[in-house]
Amino acid sequence: MGIRPLIKHRLHAVYDHAHNARIDDELYGQRAMTETVNSSVKRSLGVAVRARA
């Protein structure tokens, strides 16, 4: 399907560095921006966007 993960691997083994090197830095930066937006929405709207259970 052409889907690649954007979450970097924890560095426990040598091959983890290789996995992280293959991640596109531009797309990883976009992921970081969306995480920032999600965080600010949760902070500003509070309980309205959080799960109830």
mmCIF entry with sequence, helices, sheets and N, C-alpha, C, O atoms, coordinates in Angstrom:
data_MODEL
# 
_entry.id   MODEL 
# 
_entity.id                         1 
_entity.type                       polymer 
_entity.pdbx_number_of_molecules   1 
# 
_entity_poly.entity_id                      1 
_entity_poly.type                           'polypeptide(L)' 
_entity_poly.nstd_linkage                   no 
_entity_poly.nstd_monomer                   no 
_entity_poly.pdbx_seq_one_letter_code       MGIRPLIKHRLHAVYDHAHNARIDDELYGQRAMTETVNSSVKRSLGVAVRARA 
_entity_poly.pdbx_seq_one_letter_code_can   MGIRPLIKHRLHAVYDHAHNARIDDELYGQRAMTETVNSSVKRSLGVAVRARA 
_entity_poly.pdbx_strand_id                 A 
# 
loop_
_entity_poly_seq.entity_id 
_entity_poly_seq.num 
_entity_poly_seq.mon_id 
_entity_poly_seq.hetero 
1 1  MET n 
1 2  GLY n 
1 3  ILE n 
1 4  ARG n 
1 5  PRO n 
1 6  LEU n 
1 7  ILE n 
1 8  LYS n 
1 9  HIS n 
1 10 ARG n 
1 11 LEU n 
1 12 HIS n 
1 13 ALA n 
1 14 VAL n 
1 15 TYR n 
1 16 ASP n 
1 17 HIS n 
1 18 ALA n 
1 19 HIS n 
1 20 ASN n 
1 21 ALA n 
1 22 ARG n 
1 23 ILE n 
1 24 ASP n 
1 25 ASP n 
1 26 GLU n 
1 27 LEU n 
1 28 TYR n 
1 29 GLY n 
1 30 GLN n 
1 31 ARG n 
1 32 ALA n 
1 33 MET n 
1 34 THR n 
1 35 GLU n 
1 36 THR n 
1 37 VAL n 
1 38 ASN n 
1 39 SER n 
1 40 SER n 
1 41 VAL n 
1 42 LYS n 
1 43 ARG n 
1 44 SER n 
1 45 LEU n 
1 46 GLY n 
1 47 VAL n 
1 48 ALA n 
1 49 VAL n 
1 50 ARG n 
1 51 ALA n 
1 52 ARG n 
1 53 ALA n 
# 
_struct_asym.id          A 
_struct_asym.entity_id   1 
# 
loop_
_struct_conf.conf_type_id 
_struct_conf.id 
_struct_conf.pdbx_PDB_helix_id 
_struct_conf.beg_label_comp_id 
_struct_conf.beg_label_asym_id 
_struct_conf.beg_label_seq_id 
_struct_conf.pdbx_beg_PDB_ins_code 
_struct_conf.end_label_comp_id 
_struct_conf.end_label_asym_id 
_struct_conf.end_label_seq_id 
_struct_conf.pdbx_end_PDB_ins_code 
_struct_conf.beg_auth_comp_id 
_struct_conf.beg_auth_asym_id 
_struct_conf.beg_auth_seq_id 
_struct_conf.end_auth_comp_id 
_struct_conf.end_auth_asym_id 
_struct_conf.end_auth_seq_id 
_struct_conf.pdbx_PDB_helix_class 
_struct_conf.details 
_struct_conf.pdbx_PDB_helix_length 
HELX_P HELX_P1 AA1 VAL A 14 ? ALA A 21 ? VAL A 14 ALA A 21 1 ? 8  
HELX_P HELX_P2 AA2 ASP A 25 ? LEU A 45 ? ASP A 25 LEU A 45 1 ? 21 
HELX_P HELX_P3 AA3 GLY A 46 ? ALA A 48 ? GLY A 46 ALA A 48 5 ? 3  
# 
_struct_conf_type.id          HELX_P 
_struct_conf_type.criteria    ? 
_struct_conf_type.reference   ? 
# 
loop_
_atom_site.group_PDB 
_atom_site.id 
_atom_site.type_symbol 
_atom_site.label_atom_id 
_atom_site.label_alt_id 
_atom_site.label_comp_id 
_atom_site.label_asym_id 
_atom_site.label_entity_id 
_atom_site.label_seq_id 
_atom_site.pdbx_PDB_ins_code 
_atom_site.Cartn_x 
_atom_site.Cartn_y 
_atom_site.Cartn_z 
_atom_site.occupancy 
_atom_site.B_iso_or_equiv 
_atom_site.pdbx_formal_charge 
_atom_site.auth_seq_id 
_atom_site.auth_comp_id 
_atom_site.auth_asym_id 
_atom_site.auth_atom_id 
_atom_site.pdbx_PDB_model_num 
ATOM 1   N N  . MET A 1 1  ? 0.815   -1.189 0.000  1.00 0.00 ? 1  MET A N  1 
ATOM 2   C CA . MET A 1 1  ? 0.000   0.000  0.000  1.00 0.00 ? 1  MET A CA 1 
ATOM 3   C C  . MET A 1 1  ? 0.863   1.258  0.000  1.00 0.00 ? 1  MET A C  1 
ATOM 4   O O  . MET A 1 1  ? 0.341   2.356  -0.194 1.00 0.00 ? 1  MET A O  1 
ATOM 5   N N  . GLY A 1 2  ? 2.153   1.124  0.210  1.00 0.00 ? 2  GLY A N  1 
ATOM 6   C CA . GLY A 1 2  ? 3.031   2.286  0.193  1.00 0.00 ? 2  GLY A CA 1 
ATOM 7   C C  . GLY A 1 2  ? 3.008   3.107  1.472  1.00 0.00 ? 2  GLY A C  1 
ATOM 8   O O  . GLY A 1 2  ? 3.410   4.270  1.467  1.00 0.00 ? 2  GLY A O  1 
ATOM 9   N N  . ILE A 1 3  ? 2.546   2.524  2.557  1.00 0.00 ? 3  ILE A N  1 
ATOM 10  C CA . ILE A 1 3  ? 2.468   3.251  3.824  1.00 0.00 ? 3  ILE A CA 1 
ATOM 11  C C  . ILE A 1 3  ? 3.755   3.022  4.605  1.00 0.00 ? 3  ILE A C  1 
ATOM 12  O O  . ILE A 1 3  ? 4.181   1.883  4.801  1.00 0.00 ? 3  ILE A O  1 
ATOM 13  N N  . ARG A 1 4  ? 4.374   4.120  5.053  1.00 0.00 ? 4  ARG A N  1 
ATOM 14  C CA . ARG A 1 4  ? 5.611   4.041  5.831  1.00 0.00 ? 4  ARG A CA 1 
ATOM 15  C C  . ARG A 1 4  ? 5.386   4.655  7.211  1.00 0.00 ? 4  ARG A C  1 
ATOM 16  O O  . ARG A 1 4  ? 4.728   5.691  7.306  1.00 0.00 ? 4  ARG A O  1 
ATOM 17  N N  . PRO A 1 5  ? 5.896   4.068  8.261  1.00 0.00 ? 5  PRO A N  1 
ATOM 18  C CA . PRO A 1 5  ? 5.724   4.662  9.594  1.00 0.00 ? 5  PRO A CA 1 
ATOM 19  C C  . PRO A 1 5  ? 6.544   5.939  9.735  1.00 0.00 ? 5  PRO A C  1 
ATOM 20  O O  . PRO A 1 5  ? 7.600   6.076  9.117  1.00 0.00 ? 5  PRO A O  1 
ATOM 21  N N  . LEU A 1 6  ? 6.056   6.876  10.553 1.00 0.00 ? 6  LEU A N  1 
ATOM 22  C CA . LEU A 1 6  ? 6.777   8.120  10.802 1.00 0.00 ? 6  LEU A CA 1 
ATOM 23  C C  . LEU A 1 6  ? 7.256   8.224  12.243 1.00 0.00 ? 6  LEU A C  1 
ATOM 24  O O  . LEU A 1 6  ? 7.803   9.250  12.646 1.00 0.00 ? 6  LEU A O  1 
ATOM 25  N N  . ILE A 1 7  ? 7.054   7.179  13.011 1.00 0.00 ? 7  ILE A N  1 
ATOM 26  C CA . ILE A 1 7  ? 7.517   7.177  14.390 1.00 0.00 ? 7  ILE A CA 1 
ATOM 27  C C  . ILE A 1 7  ? 8.897   6.543  14.419 1.00 0.00 ? 7  ILE A C  1 
ATOM 28  O O  . ILE A 1 7  ? 9.092   5.416  13.963 1.00 0.00 ? 7  ILE A O  1 
ATOM 29  N N  . LYS A 1 8  ? 9.845   7.287  14.964 1.00 0.00 ? 8  LYS A N  1 
ATOM 30  C CA . LYS A 1 8  ? 11.214  6.776  14.970 1.00 0.00 ? 8  LYS A CA 1 
ATOM 31  C C  . LYS A 1 8  ? 11.367  5.631  15.963 1.00 0.00 ? 8  LYS A C  1 
ATOM 32  O O  . LYS A 1 8  ? 10.685  5.575  16.986 1.00 0.00 ? 8  LYS A O  1 
ATOM 33  N N  . HIS A 1 9  ? 12.282  4.716  15.634 1.00 0.00 ? 9  HIS A N  1 
ATOM 34  C CA . HIS A 1 9  ? 12.566  3.570  16.490 1.00 0.00 ? 9  HIS A CA 1 
ATOM 35  C C  . HIS A 1 9  ? 13.433  4.003  17.669 1.00 0.00 ? 9  HIS A C  1 
ATOM 36  O O  . HIS A 1 9  ? 14.242  4.923  17.552 1.00 0.00 ? 9  HIS A O  1 
ATOM 37  N N  . ARG A 1 10 ? 13.258  3.331  18.802 1.00 0.00 ? 10 ARG A N  1 
ATOM 38  C CA . ARG A 1 10 ? 14.175  3.537  19.914 1.00 0.00 ? 10 ARG A CA 1 
ATOM 39  C C  . ARG A 1 10 ? 15.492  2.880  19.555 1.00 0.00 ? 10 ARG A C  1 
ATOM 40  O O  . ARG A 1 10 ? 15.512  1.852  18.878 1.00 0.00 ? 10 ARG A O  1 
ATOM 41  N N  . LEU A 1 11 ? 16.570  3.454  19.996 1.00 0.00 ? 11 LEU A N  1 
ATOM 42  C CA . LEU A 1 11 ? 17.896  2.987  19.588 1.00 0.00 ? 11 LEU A CA 1 
ATOM 43  C C  . LEU A 1 11 ? 18.430  1.933  20.548 1.00 0.00 ? 11 LEU A C  1 
ATOM 44  O O  . LEU A 1 11 ? 19.234  2.226  21.433 1.00 0.00 ? 11 LEU A O  1 
ATOM 45  N N  . HIS A 1 12 ? 17.967  0.698  20.356 1.00 0.00 ? 12 HIS A N  1 
ATOM 46  C CA . HIS A 1 12 ? 18.433  -0.424 21.166 1.00 0.00 ? 12 HIS A CA 1 
ATOM 47  C C  . HIS A 1 12 ? 19.470  -1.268 20.419 1.00 0.00 ? 12 HIS A C  1 
ATOM 48  O O  . HIS A 1 12 ? 20.327  -1.900 21.036 1.00 0.00 ? 12 HIS A O  1 
ATOM 49  N N  . ALA A 1 13 ? 19.382  -1.270 19.105 1.00 0.00 ? 13 ALA A N  1 
ATOM 50  C CA . ALA A 1 13 ? 20.276  -2.111 18.311 1.00 0.00 ? 13 ALA A CA 1 
ATOM 51  C C  . ALA A 1 13 ? 20.822  -1.298 17.134 1.00 0.00 ? 13 ALA A C  1 
ATOM 52  O O  . ALA A 1 13 ? 20.325  -0.214 16.830 1.00 0.00 ? 13 ALA A O  1 
ATOM 53  N N  . VAL A 1 14 ? 21.826  -1.827 16.496 1.00 0.00 ? 14 VAL A N  1 
ATOM 54  C CA . VAL A 1 14 ? 22.468  -1.139 15.383 1.00 0.00 ? 14 VAL A CA 1 
ATOM 55  C C  . VAL A 1 14 ? 21.493  -0.911 14.229 1.00 0.00 ? 14 VAL A C  1 
ATOM 56  O O  . VAL A 1 14 ? 21.526  0.141  13.590 1.00 0.00 ? 14 VAL A O  1 
ATOM 57  N N  . TYR A 1 15 ? 20.632  -1.883 13.959 1.00 0.00 ? 15 TYR A N  1 
ATOM 58  C CA . TYR A 1 15 ? 19.711  -1.747 12.838 1.00 0.00 ? 15 TYR A CA 1 
ATOM 59  C C  . TYR A 1 15 ? 18.639  -0.683 13.088 1.00 0.00 ? 15 TYR A C  1 
ATOM 60  O O  . TYR A 1 15 ? 18.005  -0.234 12.133 1.00 0.00 ? 15 TYR A O  1 
ATOM 61  N N  . ASP A 1 16 ? 18.415  -0.266 14.334 1.00 0.00 ? 16 ASP A N  1 
ATOM 62  C CA . ASP A 1 16 ? 17.469  0.809  14.610 1.00 0.00 ? 16 ASP A CA 1 
ATOM 63  C C  . ASP A 1 16 ? 17.929  2.123  13.993 1.00 0.00 ? 16 ASP A C  1 
ATOM 64  O O  . ASP A 1 16 ? 17.103  2.928  13.562 1.00 0.00 ? 16 ASP A O  1 
ATOM 65  N N  . HIS A 1 17 ? 19.237  2.347  13.946 1.00 0.00 ? 17 HIS A N  1 
ATOM 66  C CA . HIS A 1 17 ? 19.773  3.543  13.299 1.00 0.00 ? 17 HIS A CA 1 
ATOM 67  C C  . HIS A 1 17 ? 19.433  3.526  11.814 1.00 0.00 ? 17 HIS A C  1 
ATOM 68  O O  . HIS A 1 17 ? 19.122  4.568  11.237 1.00 0.00 ? 17 HIS A O  1 
ATOM 69  N N  . ALA A 1 18 ? 19.490  2.360  11.195 1.00 0.00 ? 18 ALA A N  1 
ATOM 70  C CA . ALA A 1 18 ? 19.160  2.234  9.777  1.00 0.00 ? 18 ALA A CA 1 
ATOM 71  C C  . ALA A 1 18 ? 17.674  2.520  9.540  1.00 0.00 ? 18 ALA A C  1 
ATOM 72  O O  . ALA A 1 18 ? 17.318  3.176  8.561  1.00 0.00 ? 18 ALA A O  1 
ATOM 73  N N  . HIS A 1 19 ? 16.810  2.031  10.430 1.00 0.00 ? 19 HIS A N  1 
ATOM 74  C CA . HIS A 1 19 ? 15.374  2.305  10.299 1.00 0.00 ? 19 HIS A CA 1 
ATOM 75  C C  . HIS A 1 19 ? 15.120  3.810  10.374 1.00 0.00 ? 19 HIS A C  1 
ATOM 76  O O  . HIS A 1 19 ? 14.353  4.348  9.577  1.00 0.00 ? 19 HIS A O  1 
ATOM 77  N N  . ASN A 1 20 ? 15.756  4.488  11.323 1.00 0.00 ? 20 ASN A N  1 
ATOM 78  C CA . ASN A 1 20 ? 15.549  5.917  11.489 1.00 0.00 ? 20 ASN A CA 1 
ATOM 79  C C  . ASN A 1 20 ? 16.113  6.714  10.316 1.00 0.00 ? 20 ASN A C  1 
ATOM 80  O O  . ASN A 1 20 ? 15.576  7.767  9.974  1.00 0.00 ? 20 ASN A O  1 
ATOM 81  N N  . ALA A 1 21 ? 17.182  6.230  9.698  1.00 0.00 ? 21 ALA A N  1 
ATOM 82  C CA . ALA A 1 21 ? 17.778  6.933  8.567  1.00 0.00 ? 21 ALA A CA 1 
ATOM 83  C C  . ALA A 1 21 ? 16.855  6.914  7.353  1.00 0.00 ? 21 ALA A C  1 
ATOM 84  O O  . ALA A 1 21 ? 16.924  7.811  6.513  1.00 0.00 ? 21 ALA A O  1 
ATOM 85  N N  . ARG A 1 22 ? 15.991  5.906  7.251  1.00 0.00 ? 22 ARG A N  1 
ATOM 86  C CA . ARG A 1 22 ? 15.085  5.804  6.101  1.00 0.00 ? 22 ARG A CA 1 
ATOM 87  C C  . ARG A 1 22 ? 13.839  6.662  6.246  1.00 0.00 ? 22 ARG A C  1 
ATOM 88  O O  . ARG A 1 22 ? 13.090  6.812  5.280  1.00 0.00 ? 22 ARG A O  1 
ATOM 89  N N  . ILE A 1 23 ? 13.592  7.232  7.423  1.00 0.00 ? 23 ILE A N  1 
ATOM 90  C CA . ILE A 1 23 ? 12.405  8.061  7.631  1.00 0.00 ? 23 ILE A CA 1 
ATOM 91  C C  . ILE A 1 23 ? 12.626  9.417  6.979  1.00 0.00 ? 23 ILE A C  1 
ATOM 92  O O  . ILE A 1 23 ? 13.674  10.040 7.153  1.00 0.00 ? 23 ILE A O  1 
ATOM 93  N N  . ASP A 1 24 ? 11.634  9.865  6.231  1.00 0.00 ? 24 ASP A N  1 
ATOM 94  C CA . ASP A 1 24 ? 11.695  11.140 5.526  1.00 0.00 ? 24 ASP A CA 1 
ATOM 95  C C  . ASP A 1 24 ? 11.600  12.279 6.547  1.00 0.00 ? 24 ASP A C  1 
ATOM 96  O O  . ASP A 1 24 ? 10.604  12.393 7.261  1.00 0.00 ? 24 ASP A O  1 
ATOM 97  N N  . ASP A 1 25 ? 12.632  13.118 6.614  1.00 0.00 ? 25 ASP A N  1 
ATOM 98  C CA . ASP A 1 25 ? 12.670  14.191 7.605  1.00 0.00 ? 25 ASP A CA 1 
ATOM 99  C C  . ASP A 1 25 ? 11.568  15.215 7.391  1.00 0.00 ? 25 ASP A C  1 
ATOM 100 O O  . ASP A 1 25 ? 11.033  15.759 8.357  1.00 0.00 ? 25 ASP A O  1 
ATOM 101 N N  . GLU A 1 26 ? 11.222  15.484 6.140  1.00 0.00 ? 26 GLU A N  1 
ATOM 102 C CA . GLU A 1 26 ? 10.161  16.464 5.863  1.00 0.00 ? 26 GLU A CA 1 
ATOM 103 C C  . GLU A 1 26 ? 8.814   15.964 6.370  1.00 0.00 ? 26 GLU A C  1 
ATOM 104 O O  . GLU A 1 26 ? 8.059   16.721 6.980  1.00 0.00 ? 26 GLU A O  1 
ATOM 105 N N  . LEU A 1 27 ? 8.510   14.692 6.121  1.00 0.00 ? 27 LEU A N  1 
ATOM 106 C CA . LEU A 1 27 ? 7.251   14.126 6.609  1.00 0.00 ? 27 LEU A CA 1 
ATOM 107 C C  . LEU A 1 27 ? 7.255   14.016 8.123  1.00 0.00 ? 27 LEU A C  1 
ATOM 108 O O  . LEU A 1 27 ? 6.215   14.204 8.755  1.00 0.00 ? 27 LEU A O  1 
ATOM 109 N N  . TYR A 1 28 ? 8.402   13.716 8.718  1.00 0.00 ? 28 TYR A N  1 
ATOM 110 C CA . TYR A 1 28 ? 8.482   13.632 10.176 1.00 0.00 ? 28 TYR A CA 1 
ATOM 111 C C  . TYR A 1 28 ? 8.222   15.000 10.787 1.00 0.00 ? 28 TYR A C  1 
ATOM 112 O O  . TYR A 1 28 ? 7.604   15.101 11.846 1.00 0.00 ? 28 TYR A O  1 
ATOM 113 N N  . GLY A 1 29 ? 8.693   16.060 10.122 1.00 0.00 ? 29 GLY A N  1 
ATOM 114 C CA . GLY A 1 29 ? 8.426   17.414 10.594 1.00 0.00 ? 29 GLY A CA 1 
ATOM 115 C C  . GLY A 1 29 ? 6.949   17.753 10.529 1.00 0.00 ? 29 GLY A C  1 
ATOM 116 O O  . GLY A 1 29 ? 6.434   18.441 11.410 1.00 0.00 ? 29 GLY A O  1 
ATOM 117 N N  . GLN A 1 30 ? 6.256   17.280 9.495  1.00 0.00 ? 30 GLN A N  1 
ATOM 118 C CA . GLN A 1 30 ? 4.815   17.496 9.396  1.00 0.00 ? 30 GLN A CA 1 
ATOM 119 C C  . GLN A 1 30 ? 4.082   16.766 10.505 1.00 0.00 ? 30 GLN A C  1 
ATOM 120 O O  . GLN A 1 30 ? 3.103   17.278 11.048 1.00 0.00 ? 30 GLN A O  1 
ATOM 121 N N  . ARG A 1 31 ? 4.548   15.576 10.845 1.00 0.00 ? 31 ARG A N  1 
ATOM 122 C CA . ARG A 1 31 ? 3.931   14.831 11.939 1.00 0.00 ? 31 ARG A CA 1 
ATOM 123 C C  . ARG A 1 31 ? 4.087   15.593 13.246 1.00 0.00 ? 31 ARG A C  1 
ATOM 124 O O  . ARG A 1 31 ? 3.153   15.659 14.045 1.00 0.00 ? 31 ARG A O  1 
ATOM 125 N N  . ALA A 1 32 ? 5.267   16.171 13.468 1.00 0.00 ? 32 ALA A N  1 
ATOM 126 C CA . ALA A 1 32 ? 5.510   16.943 14.682 1.00 0.00 ? 32 ALA A CA 1 
ATOM 127 C C  . ALA A 1 32 ? 4.573   18.153 14.748 1.00 0.00 ? 32 ALA A C  1 
ATOM 128 O O  . ALA A 1 32 ? 4.081   18.505 15.820 1.00 0.00 ? 32 ALA A O  1 
ATOM 129 N N  . MET A 1 33 ? 4.330   18.784 13.599 1.00 0.00 ? 33 MET A N  1 
ATOM 130 C CA . MET A 1 33 ? 3.424   19.941 13.571 1.00 0.00 ? 33 MET A CA 1 
ATOM 131 C C  . MET A 1 33 ? 1.993   19.523 13.910 1.00 0.00 ? 33 MET A C  1 
ATOM 132 O O  . MET A 1 33 ? 1.304   20.239 14.636 1.00 0.00 ? 33 MET A O  1 
ATOM 133 N N  . THR A 1 34 ? 1.535   18.383 13.400 1.00 0.00 ? 34 THR A N  1 
ATOM 134 C CA . THR A 1 34 ? 0.174   17.948 13.713 1.00 0.00 ? 34 THR A CA 1 
ATOM 135 C C  . THR A 1 34 ? 0.046   17.582 15.188 1.00 0.00 ? 34 THR A C  1 
ATOM 136 O O  . THR A 1 34 ? -0.998  17.820 15.796 1.00 0.00 ? 34 THR A O  1 
ATOM 137 N N  . GLU A 1 35 ? 1.090   17.009 15.764 1.00 0.00 ? 35 GLU A N  1 
ATOM 138 C CA . GLU A 1 35 ? 1.062   16.701 17.193 1.00 0.00 ? 35 GLU A CA 1 
ATOM 139 C C  . GLU A 1 35 ? 0.963   17.995 18.012 1.00 0.00 ? 35 GLU A C  1 
ATOM 140 O O  . GLU A 1 35 ? 0.284   18.031 19.038 1.00 0.00 ? 35 GLU A O  1 
ATOM 141 N N  . THR A 1 36 ? 1.635   19.046 17.560 1.00 0.00 ? 36 THR A N  1 
ATOM 142 C CA . THR A 1 36 ? 1.578   20.334 18.240 1.00 0.00 ? 36 THR A CA 1 
ATOM 143 C C  . THR A 1 36 ? 0.173   20.919 18.170 1.00 0.00 ? 36 THR A C  1 
ATOM 144 O O  . THR A 1 36 ? -0.342  21.433 19.162 1.00 0.00 ? 36 THR A O  1 
ATOM 145 N N  . VAL A 1 37 ? -0.442  20.839 17.000 1.00 0.00 ? 37 VAL A N  1 
ATOM 146 C CA . VAL A 1 37 ? -1.810  21.348 16.837 1.00 0.00 ? 37 VAL A CA 1 
ATOM 147 C C  . VAL A 1 37 ? -2.770  20.562 17.723 1.00 0.00 ? 37 VAL A C  1 
ATOM 148 O O  . VAL A 1 37 ? -3.616  21.151 18.396 1.00 0.00 ? 37 VAL A O  1 
ATOM 149 N N  . ASN A 1 38 ? -2.646  19.242 17.729 1.00 0.00 ? 38 ASN A N  1 
ATOM 150 C CA . ASN A 1 38 ? -3.519  18.418 18.578 1.00 0.00 ? 38 ASN A CA 1 
ATOM 151 C C  . ASN A 1 38 ? -3.363  18.792 20.048 1.00 0.00 ? 38 ASN A C  1 
ATOM 152 O O  . ASN A 1 38 ? -4.350  18.875 20.778 1.00 0.00 ? 38 ASN A O  1 
ATOM 153 N N  . SER A 1 39 ? -2.148  19.013 20.473 1.00 0.00 ? 39 SER A N  1 
ATOM 154 C CA . SER A 1 39 ? -1.892  19.370 21.865 1.00 0.00 ? 39 SER A CA 1 
ATOM 155 C C  . SER A 1 39 ? -2.516  20.717 22.211 1.00 0.00 ? 39 SER A C  1 
ATOM 156 O O  . SER A 1 39 ? -3.122  20.857 23.273 1.00 0.00 ? 39 SER A O  1 
ATOM 157 N N  . SER A 1 40 ? -2.379  21.704 21.339 1.00 0.00 ? 40 SER A N  1 
ATOM 158 C CA . SER A 1 40 ? -2.933  23.024 21.644 1.00 0.00 ? 40 SER A CA 1 
ATOM 159 C C  . SER A 1 40 ? -4.463  23.006 21.629 1.00 0.00 ? 40 SER A C  1 
ATOM 160 O O  . SER A 1 40 ? -5.096  23.721 22.406 1.00 0.00 ? 40 SER A O  1 
ATOM 161 N N  . VAL A 1 41 ? -5.063  22.191 20.747 1.00 0.00 ? 41 VAL A N  1 
ATOM 162 C CA . VAL A 1 41 ? -6.522  22.062 20.743 1.00 0.00 ? 41 VAL A CA 1 
ATOM 163 C C  . VAL A 1 41 ? -6.990  21.431 22.050 1.00 0.00 ? 41 VAL A C  1 
ATOM 164 O O  . VAL A 1 41 ? -7.966  21.886 22.646 1.00 0.00 ? 41 VAL A O  1 
ATOM 165 N N  . LYS A 1 42 ? -6.301  20.390 22.494 1.00 0.00 ? 42 LYS A N  1 
ATOM 166 C CA . LYS A 1 42 ? -6.676  19.748 23.757 1.00 0.00 ? 42 LYS A CA 1 
ATOM 167 C C  . LYS A 1 42 ? -6.530  20.702 24.932 1.00 0.00 ? 42 LYS A C  1 
ATOM 168 O O  . LYS A 1 42 ? -7.348  20.684 25.852 1.00 0.00 ? 42 LYS A O  1 
ATOM 169 N N  . ARG A 1 43 ? -5.488  21.541 24.910 1.00 0.00 ? 43 ARG A N  1 
ATOM 170 C CA . ARG A 1 43 ? -5.304  22.498 26.004 1.00 0.00 ? 43 ARG A CA 1 
ATOM 171 C C  . ARG A 1 43 ? -6.367  23.586 25.984 1.00 0.00 ? 43 ARG A C  1 
ATOM 172 O O  . ARG A 1 43 ? -6.845  24.001 27.040 1.00 0.00 ? 43 ARG A O  1 
ATOM 173 N N  . SER A 1 44 ? -6.745  24.052 24.797 1.00 0.00 ? 44 SER A N  1 
ATOM 174 C CA . SER A 1 44 ? -7.702  25.162 24.728 1.00 0.00 ? 44 SER A CA 1 
ATOM 175 C C  . SER A 1 44 ? -9.141  24.702 24.935 1.00 0.00 ? 44 SER A C  1 
ATOM 176 O O  . SER A 1 44 ? -9.924  25.418 25.559 1.00 0.00 ? 44 SER A O  1 
ATOM 177 N N  . LEU A 1 45 ? -9.509  23.527 24.430 1.00 0.00 ? 45 LEU A N  1 
ATOM 178 C CA . LEU A 1 45 ? -10.884 23.065 24.548 1.00 0.00 ? 45 LEU A CA 1 
ATOM 179 C C  . LEU A 1 45 ? -11.112 22.149 25.742 1.00 0.00 ? 45 LEU A C  1 
ATOM 180 O O  . LEU A 1 45 ? -12.251 21.941 26.161 1.00 0.00 ? 45 LEU A O  1 
ATOM 181 N N  . GLY A 1 46 ? -10.044 21.610 26.281 1.00 0.00 ? 46 GLY A N  1 
ATOM 182 C CA . GLY A 1 46 ? -10.135 20.825 27.504 1.00 0.00 ? 46 GLY A CA 1 
ATOM 183 C C  . GLY A 1 46 ? -10.984 19.575 27.397 1.00 0.00 ? 46 GLY A C  1 
ATOM 184 O O  . GLY A 1 46 ? -10.766 18.725 26.533 1.00 0.00 ? 46 GLY A O  1 
ATOM 185 N N  . VAL A 1 47 ? -11.970 19.478 28.300 1.00 0.00 ? 47 VAL A N  1 
ATOM 186 C CA . VAL A 1 47 ? -12.763 18.253 28.415 1.00 0.00 ? 47 VAL A CA 1 
ATOM 187 C C  . VAL A 1 47 ? -13.667 18.026 27.213 1.00 0.00 ? 47 VAL A C  1 
ATOM 188 O O  . VAL A 1 47 ? -14.157 16.912 27.027 1.00 0.00 ? 47 VAL A O  1 
ATOM 189 N N  . ALA A 1 48 ? -13.902 19.035 26.397 1.00 0.00 ? 48 ALA A N  1 
ATOM 190 C CA . ALA A 1 48 ? -14.782 18.867 25.239 1.00 0.00 ? 48 ALA A CA 1 
ATOM 191 C C  . ALA A 1 48 ? -14.208 17.901 24.206 1.00 0.00 ? 48 ALA A C  1 
ATOM 192 O O  . ALA A 1 48 ? -14.969 17.307 23.443 1.00 0.00 ? 48 ALA A O  1 
ATOM 193 N N  . VAL A 1 49 ? -12.886 17.727 24.160 1.00 0.00 ? 49 VAL A N  1 
ATOM 194 C CA . VAL A 1 49 ? -12.285 16.851 23.169 1.00 0.00 ? 49 VAL A CA 1 
ATOM 195 C C  . VAL A 1 49 ? -11.689 15.575 23.764 1.00 0.00 ? 49 VAL A C  1 
ATOM 196 O O  . VAL A 1 49 ? -11.140 14.752 23.032 1.00 0.00 ? 49 VAL A O  1 
ATOM 197 N N  . ARG A 1 50 ? -11.789 15.407 25.052 1.00 0.00 ? 50 ARG A N  1 
ATOM 198 C CA . ARG A 1 50 ? -11.240 14.211 25.698 1.00 0.00 ? 50 ARG A CA 1 
ATOM 199 C C  . ARG A 1 50 ? -12.292 13.120 25.802 1.00 0.00 ? 50 ARG A C  1 
ATOM 200 O O  . ARG A 1 50 ? -13.492 13.394 25.816 1.00 0.00 ? 50 ARG A O  1 
ATOM 201 N N  . ALA A 1 51 ? -11.828 11.884 25.873 1.00 0.00 ? 51 ALA A N  1 
ATOM 202 C CA . ALA A 1 51 ? -12.745 10.749 26.021 1.00 0.00 ? 51 ALA A CA 1 
ATOM 203 C C  . ALA A 1 51 ? -13.425 10.817 27.374 1.00 0.00 ? 51 ALA A C  1 
ATOM 204 O O  . ALA A 1 51 ? -12.843 11.280 28.355 1.00 0.00 ? 51 ALA A O  1 
ATOM 205 N N  . ARG A 1 52 ? -14.643 10.359 27.412 1.00 0.00 ? 52 ARG A N  1 
ATOM 206 C CA . ARG A 1 52 ? -15.412 10.405 28.667 1.00 0.00 ? 52 ARG A CA 1 
ATOM 207 C C  . ARG A 1 52 ? -15.246 9.155  29.507 1.00 0.00 ? 52 ARG A C  1 
ATOM 208 O O  . ARG A 1 52 ? -15.535 9.165  30.703 1.00 0.00 ? 52 ARG A O  1 
ATOM 209 N N  . ALA A 1 53 ? -14.785 8.078  28.890 1.00 0.00 ? 53 ALA A N  1 
ATOM 210 C CA . ALA A 1 53 ? -14.628 6.831  29.651 1.00 0.00 ? 53 ALA A CA 1 
ATOM 211 C C  . ALA A 1 53 ? -13.281 6.244  29.405 1.00 0.00 ? 53 ALA A C  1 
ATOM 212 O O  . ALA A 1 53 ? -12.956 5.191  29.955 1.00 0.00 ? 53 ALA A O  1 
# 
